[in-house]
């Protein structure tokens, strides 16, 4: 494909009744970090806008970027955050119980990143393998004893995996289904590989939180879909799968749902499934006014943040940021802020140190640089890990104040 293509039909129900509701602008790719020698070269930039399917309630981007530009060499490492490491440990324990696994059973993680989640299954005696298109991360995982196929998940890869390994009793897909343009091919491949009584577990940021909590910065070109139980259930039914349970994690990534799937007829749906479907109906999952109100709130909140930062700079405040994350890059580019205003962003992922953020060109540094720099305010771009970032900052000797950009702008000490 070209750099990007227009998307004018719902990728789940195929409806053409799509209504645009949020424009973030033409922005660079959120995880395309730059070396110093690249700062004066043009960056790929693509429209970032959201549209609602009026029939099934899926939100999706208006344009889809060539995935090779975003995923073939990936610097985001899921195990960087202690919060997420603890979450992975809990997920492994819960999934093993839910699937009634025994030591020696097989587990597959799709988009397995550095393999941390699979390592948690290994501690319980499970056999594991992963699939991830980032060759750099797949090689790291394989070198640590977690076999990983460096490719995109597909029906062909599902069949290949059955020859190399065995049918997995559990297939996990955390924070990946929303990245996939052809969602039907993705789930079709799951149905091919999954053991007869196995379970498929998906984690995605929850659409209802995205809208209700003004989490617009979760939108970037990698996230082509914004999901809830209604469209997920419709997607599963097309491939003889069904939702049998849902868990909710309000503090993870601004609100995350863990959705459990099985083959049709294998398990009865629990009461939490109906509870979520009712919540989404009451929310108005296909009512466009809900989404237009969200767009208005986002613009008001960003106007307030721009005003706050301008006032602080006018008073001579020295401002840095924390979290060289995709969501942070979305926010910075939406506001039009650059390194002239916020020169440095701290990050705990050493792979990013010395690089520069797309668009804003902030230099990425270790938290060890914070205390000697006499910073007055720290903008928490990865606000979904606020507690962890505050603790790390204070532990590094930072005595200044913090700026929370979302869900509402706030300054706190």
C-alpha positions in Angstrom: 0.0 0.0 0.0 1.0 3.7 -0.2 1.9 5.5 3.0 -1.8 5.5 3.9 -5.3 4.7 2.5 -8.8 6.0 3.2 -11.1 3.8 5.2 -14.8 4.4 4.4 -16.5 1.2 5.6 -16.7 -0.3 9.0 -14.1 -3.0 9.4 -16.4 -5.2 11.5 -19.9 -4.9 10.2 -19.0 -3.5 6.7 -21.5 -0.7 7.1 -20.9 2.5 5.1 -22.8 4.6 7.7 -19.7 6.3 9.1 -19.8 9.8 10.7 -16.6 11.7 11.5 -16.5 13.3 14.9 -12.9 14.2 16.0 -10.1 15.8 14.0 -6.7 15.9 15.6 -4.9 17.2 12.5 -2.2 15.9 10.1 0.4 14.5 12.5 3.6 12.4 12.3 3.6 8.7 13.2 3.5 8.6 17.0 6.3 6.0 17.5 8.6 7.2 14.8 11.4 8.5 16.9 14.3 10.5 15.3 18.1 10.5 15.5 19.8 13.9 15.8 20.8 13.8 12.1 17.2 13.3 11.1 15.8 16.4 12.7 15.9 18.5 9.5 14.4 15.9 7.2 10.7 15.8 6.4 8.6 13.4 8.5 5.8 11.2 7.3 2.5 12.9 8.4 -1.0 11.6 7.9 -4.5 12.8 8.8 -5.6 11.6 12.3 -9.3 11.7 12.6 -12.0 9.5 14.1 -15.4 8.3 12.7 -18.3 6.3 14.2 -20.1 3.3 12.7 -23.7 4.1 13.3 -24.7 0.5 13.0 -22.3 -1.5 15.4 -20.7 1.3 17.4 -17.1 0.8 16.3 -14.9 3.9 16.2 -12.1 3.8 13.7 -9.6 6.1 12.0 -10.4 7.7 8.7 -7.1 6.6 7.2 -4.9 3.5 7.7 -1.1 3.8 7.6 1.1 1.0 6.0 1.8 -1.1 9.1 5.4 -1.7 8.0 6.1 2.0 8.7 5.0 1.5 12.3 5.7 -2.0 13.5 8.8 -3.5 11.7 11.3 -1.8 14.1 9.5 -1.0 17.3 10.9 0.8 20.4 7.9 0.5 22.7 8.6 -2.3 25.3 5.6 -3.3 27.3 7.7 -4.5 30.3 9.1 -1.0 30.9 6.3 -0.2 33.3 6.2 -1.9 36.7 2.4 -1.4 36.7 2.1 -3.4 33.4 4.5 -6.1 34.6 2.3 -6.7 37.6 -0.7 -6.7 35.3 0.9 -9.4 33.1 1.6 -11.6 36.1 -2.0 -11.3 37.2 -3.3 -12.0 33.6 -1.2 -15.2 33.3 -2.5 -16.6 36.7 -6.1 -15.7 35.8 -6.0 -17.1 32.3 -4.5 -20.4 33.4 -7.4 -20.9 35.9 -10.0 -19.8 33.3 -8.7 -22.2 30.7 -8.2 -25.1 33.2 -4.6 -25.5 32.0 -2.1 -28.0 33.2 1.7 -27.7 33.1 2.9 -28.4 29.6 -0.1 -26.9 27.8 0.6 -24.4 25.1 0.1 -20.6 25.2 0.3 -18.2 22.2 0.7 -14.4 22.6 -0.1 -12.4 19.4 2.0 -9.2 19.2 4.2 -10.6 22.0 6.5 -7.6 22.1 9.6 -8.5 24.3 7.9 -11.7 25.5 7.3 -10.6 29.1 3.7 -11.8 29.3 4.8 -15.2 27.9 7.5 -15.4 30.5 4.9 -15.2 33.2 3.1 -18.2 31.7 6.5 -20.0 31.7 6.8 -19.6 35.4 3.7 -21.8 35.8 5.1 -24.6 33.6 3.4 -23.7 30.4 4.9 -24.1 26.9 4.9 -20.8 25.0 5.4 -19.1 21.7 4.8 -15.6 20.3 4.2 -13.8 17.1 5.4 -10.2 16.6 6.3 -8.3 13.4 9.1 -6.3 15.1 12.2 -8.2 14.2 14.3 -6.5 16.9 11.9 -7.5 19.7 11.2 -10.9 18.3 15.0 -11.6 18.3 15.3 -10.4 21.9 12.5 -12.6 23.1 13.8 -15.7 21.2 17.2 -15.2 22.7 15.6 -15.3 26.2 14.0 -18.7 25.5 10.7 -17.5 24.2 10.2 -18.8 20.6 8.9 -15.9 18.6 7.9 -15.7 14.9 8.8 -12.3 13.5 5.8 -11.7 11.3 2.2 -10.4 11.3 -0.5 -12.8 12.6 -2.6 -14.3 9.8 -4.3 -17.5 8.8 -1.1 -18.7 7.0 1.0 -18.1 10.2 -1.7 -19.9 12.3 -1.3 -23.0 10.1 2.5 -22.7 10.2 2.5 -22.5 14.0 0.6 -25.8 14.2 3.4 -27.5 12.4 6.1 -25.8 14.6 4.4 -26.0 18.0 0.9 -27.3 19.1 -2.6 -26.0 19.4 -2.6 -23.3 22.2 -5.1 -23.7 25.0 -4.8 -20.0 25.5 -4.3 -17.3 22.9 -3.7 -13.8 24.2 -3.8 -10.5 22.3 -3.2 -7.5 24.5 -3.3 -4.1 23.0 -3.1 -5.4 19.5 -6.6 -6.0 18.0 -7.2 -2.2 17.8 -4.0 -2.0 15.7 -5.3 -4.4 13.0 -6.9 -3.2 9.8 -8.3 -6.6 8.7 -9.9 -7.7 12.0 -11.8 -10.5 10.4 -8.6 -12.2 9.1 -7.0 -11.8 12.6 -9.9 -13.6 14.3 -10.2 -16.1 11.5 -6.6 -17.1 12.2 -7.3 -17.4 15.9 -10.2 -19.8 15.1 -7.8 -21.9 13.0 -5.1 -22.2 15.8 -7.1 -22.4 19.0 -7.4 -25.8 20.8 -11.0 -27.2 20.7 -11.9 -26.1 24.2 -9.3 -23.3 24.4 -10.0 -19.6 25.2 -9.0 -16.4 23.4 -8.3 -13.4 25.6 -8.2 -9.8 24.2 -7.3 -6.7 26.1 -8.1 -3.3 24.6 -8.6 0.3 25.9 -12.3 0.6 26.5 -14.2 2.9 24.1 -16.6 4.1 26.9 -13.7 5.4 29.0 -12.1 6.9 25.9 -15.1 9.1 25.4 -16.2 9.7 28.9 -12.7 10.6 30.2 -11.6 12.7 27.3 -8.8 10.3 26.4 -8.2 11.6 22.9 -4.5 11.1 23.2 -5.1 7.3 23.0 -5.8 8.1 19.3 -2.8 7.7 17.0 -2.2 6.0 13.7 -1.4 2.6 15.2 -4.8 2.5 16.8 -7.1 2.0 13.8 -10.1 0.8 16.0 -11.6 1.9 19.3 -13.5 -1.0 20.8 -16.4 -2.0 23.0 -18.2 -5.3 23.7 -21.0 -4.7 21.1 -18.7 -4.6 18.0 -16.3 -7.3 19.6 -19.2 -9.7 20.0 -20.3 -9.1 16.4 -16.8 -9.8 15.2 -16.5 -13.0 17.2 -19.9 -14.4 15.9 -18.7 -14.1 12.3 -16.0 -16.7 13.2 -18.0 -19.1 15.4 -16.7 -17.6 18.6 -18.5 -15.9 21.4 -17.8 -13.7 24.4 -18.2 -15.5 27.7 -16.7 -13.1 30.2 -15.4 -9.5 30.6 -13.1 -8.0 33.2 -12.5 -4.2 33.7 -9.3 -2.5 34.8 -10.2 1.2 35.3 -6.6 2.3 36.1 -4.8 0.6 33.2 -4.3 2.7 30.1 -7.1 5.0 31.2 -9.6 2.1 31.3 -9.0 -1.4 29.8 -11.4 -4.3 29.2 -10.2 -7.9 29.2 -12.6 -9.9 27.0 -12.8 -13.8 27.1 -13.8 -15.7 24.0 -14.5 -19.4 23.4 -16.0 -21.5 20.6 -19.8 -21.2 20.2 -21.6 -23.6 22.6 -18.5 -24.3 24.7 -19.3 -22.1 27.7 -22.3 -20.0 28.9 -21.8 -16.2 29.0 -21.4 -14.9 32.6 -23.4 -12.0 34.0 -20.7 -9.4 33.4 -21.2 -9.7 29.6 -24.8 -8.6 29.9 -23.8 -5.8 32.3 -21.3 -4.4 29.8 -23.8 -4.6 27.0 -26.4 -2.8 29.0 -23.8 -0.1 30.1 -22.9 0.5 26.4 -26.6 0.7 25.4 -27.2 3.3 28.2 -24.0 5.2 27.1 -25.4 5.5 23.6 -22.7 3.6 21.7 -24.2 4.4 18.3 -25.5 7.9 19.1 -23.3 10.5 17.3 -24.2 13.3 19.7 -22.3 11.5 22.4 -19.1 11.6 20.3 -19.5 15.2 19.2 -19.8 16.3 22.8 -16.6 14.4 23.5 -14.9 16.3 20.6 -16.0 19.7 22.1 -14.7 18.7 25.5 -11.3 17.7 24.1 -10.9 21.0 22.3 -11.8 22.9 25.4 -9.4 20.9 27.5 -6.5 21.4 25.1 -7.2 25.1 24.9 -7.0 25.2 28.7 -3.7 23.2 28.6 -2.2 25.5 26.0 -3.1 28.6 28.0 -1.7 27.1 31.2 1.7 26.3 29.6 1.9 29.7 28.0 1.2 31.4 31.4 3.8 29.2 33.1 6.4 30.0 30.4 5.6 33.7 30.6 6.4 33.5 34.4 9.7 31.9 33.6 8.9 28.3 34.5 11.3 25.6 33.3 9.0 22.8 31.9 10.0 19.3 31.0 7.8 16.3 30.2 7.7 12.7 31.4 6.7 9.8 29.1 8.0 9.7 25.5 4.9 7.8 24.7 2.7 7.6 21.6 -0.1 9.3 23.5 2.3 12.0 24.6 3.3 12.6 21.0 -0.3 12.8 19.9 -0.9 15.5 22.6 2.2 17.5 21.8 1.4 17.6 18.1 -2.3 18.4 18.6 -1.3 21.4 20.6 1.5 22.4 18.3 4.0 22.4 21.1 7.7 21.9 20.3 11.1 21.6 21.9 11.2 25.4 22.1 8.6 25.2 24.9 9.4 21.8 26.3 13.0 20.8 25.4 13.3 17.4 27.1 11.0 14.4 27.8 12.0 11.8 30.3 11.4 8.1 29.7 12.2 4.9 31.5 12.9 2.9 28.2 16.6 3.1 27.6 16.1 2.2 23.9 14.7 5.8 23.4 17.4 7.8 25.2 19.2 10.2 22.9 16.5 10.1 20.3 13.9 12.8 19.6 10.1 12.7 19.5 8.3 13.0 16.2 7.0 16.4 15.4 7.9 18.2 18.6 11.5 17.1 18.5 11.9 16.9 22.3 15.2 15.2 23.4 14.5 11.9 25.2 16.5 11.5 28.4 16.7 9.4 31.6 15.0 10.5 34.8 18.6 10.8 36.2 18.8 14.2 34.4 15.8 15.6 36.2 17.1 16.8 39.6 20.2 18.7 38.3 18.2 20.5 35.7 16.2 22.8 38.1 12.9 21.9 36.4 9.8 23.7 37.8 7.0 21.8 36.2 6.8 18.3 34.8 4.1 17.6 32.2 3.0 14.0 32.6 2.5 12.8 29.0 2.1 9.2 30.1 -0.6 10.3 32.6 -2.0 6.8 32.6 1.0 5.8 34.8 0.7 8.9 37.0 1.5 7.3 40.3 4.5 5.5 39.0 5.9 8.6 37.3 5.4 10.8 40.4 7.2 8.2 42.5 10.1 7.9 40.1 10.4 11.7 39.9 10.5 12.2 43.6 12.9 9.3 44.0 15.2 11.0 41.6 15.2 14.2 43.7 12.6 16.2 41.8 11.0 18.8 44.1 8.8 20.7 41.5 5.2 20.4 40.5 3.3 18.2 38.0 0.9 19.0 35.2 -1.8 16.4 34.5 -3.1 17.0 30.9 -6.1 14.6 30.9 -8.9 13.7 31.6 -8.9 17.4 32.8 -6.0 19.8 33.1 -4.6 20.1 36.6 -1.4 21.2 38.4 -0.5 19.4 41.6 2.5 19.0 43.9 
